[in-house]
Amino acid sequence: EAGVAQSPRYKIIEKRQSVAFWCNPISGHATLYWYQQILGQGPKLLIQFQNNGVVDDSQLPKDRFSAERLKGVDSTLKIQPAKLEDSAVYLCASSLEGGLNEKLFFGSGTQLSVL
Amino acid sequence: AQSVAQPEDQVNVAEGNPLTVKCTYSVSGNPYLFWYVQYPNRGLQFLLKYITGDNLVKGSYGFEAEFNKSQTSFHLKKPSALVSDSALYFCAVRVKVYNKLIFGAGTRLAVHP
């Protein structure tokens, strides 16, 4: 079965520029997650979708970050404007229904460098 | 609030020796506990989980983990380490009231030939 697809793999931008990441989850997975992984830290949940609705975005910096999953399938995460501290790997994950005991399937991530 | 602690940044083990990667958690309510592994330039992969029942759970690649409720721990173990086990290991916890998966900071496992 195809895994979680993410693009681009790497992105380098200057501060104050904008950037967008794309994620296509495993077919049939209702729940989609965006995590931010800063070097030396564990992944931090930014936003969780159930189909096309937001379940949790409490840790999303809404003044600069936005995410959407319009048709309940693929998703985009945008940063505008970017700051130096946004340099991180952005991981997308999906799970079947979002249940407490479900394992998450992760993509390979997008490594963002903000200069 | 829920949190996960992995007290060791790095664990060094000789190939063939047993390994333990430590994890403790703090939650309100019954925890759902997970271990994930991250190889270089790759996303996280699920290893095993504890939901309920037997305190010793077995997972992928010969790994197992022991849930200890009194010590609020969920240590990852393997009887005989392989060089290919070298990777970054993350413990994670989820509880019903929050329903979000919270990760520890990770422990780098280095297995030496």
Chai-1 contact restraints between the chains, C-beta under 6 A:
chainA,res_idxA,chainB,res_idxB,connection_type,confidence,min_distance_angstrom,max_distance_angstrom,comment,restraint_id
A,Q41,B,A105,contact,1.0,0.0,6.0,A-B,restraint_1
A,G42,B,F90,contact,1.0,0.0,6.0,A-B,restraint_2
A,G42,B,F103,contact,1.0,0.0,6.0,A-B,restraint_3
A,G42,B,G104,contact,1.0,0.0,6.0,A-B,restraint_4
A,G42,B,A105,contact,1.0,0.0,6.0,A-B,restraint_5
A,G42,B,G106,contact,1.0,0.0,6.0,A-B,restraint_6
A,P43,B,F103,contact,1.0,0.0,6.0,A-B,restraint_7
A,L45,B,K100,contact,1.0,0.0,6.0,A-B,restraint_8
A,D56,B,K100,contact,1.0,0.0,6.0,A-B,restraint_9
A,L100,B,Y32,contact,1.0,0.0,6.0,A-B,restraint_10
A,L100,B,R94,contact,1.0,0.0,6.0,A-B,restraint_11
A,N101,B,Y32,contact,1.0,0.0,6.0,A-B,restraint_12
A,N101,B,I51,contact,1.0,0.0,6.0,A-B,restraint_13
A,K103,B,F46,contact,1.0,0.0,6.0,A-B,restraint_14
A,F106,B,G43,contact,1.0,0.0,6.0,A-B,restraint_15
A,F106,B,L44,contact,1.0,0.0,6.0,A-B,restraint_16
A,G107,B,G43,contact,1.0,0.0,6.0,A-B,restraint_17
A,S108,B,R42,contact,1.0,0.0,6.0,A-B,restraint_18
A,S108,B,G43,contact,1.0,0.0,6.0,A-B,restraint_19
A,G109,B,G43,contact,1.0,0.0,6.0,A-B,restraint_20
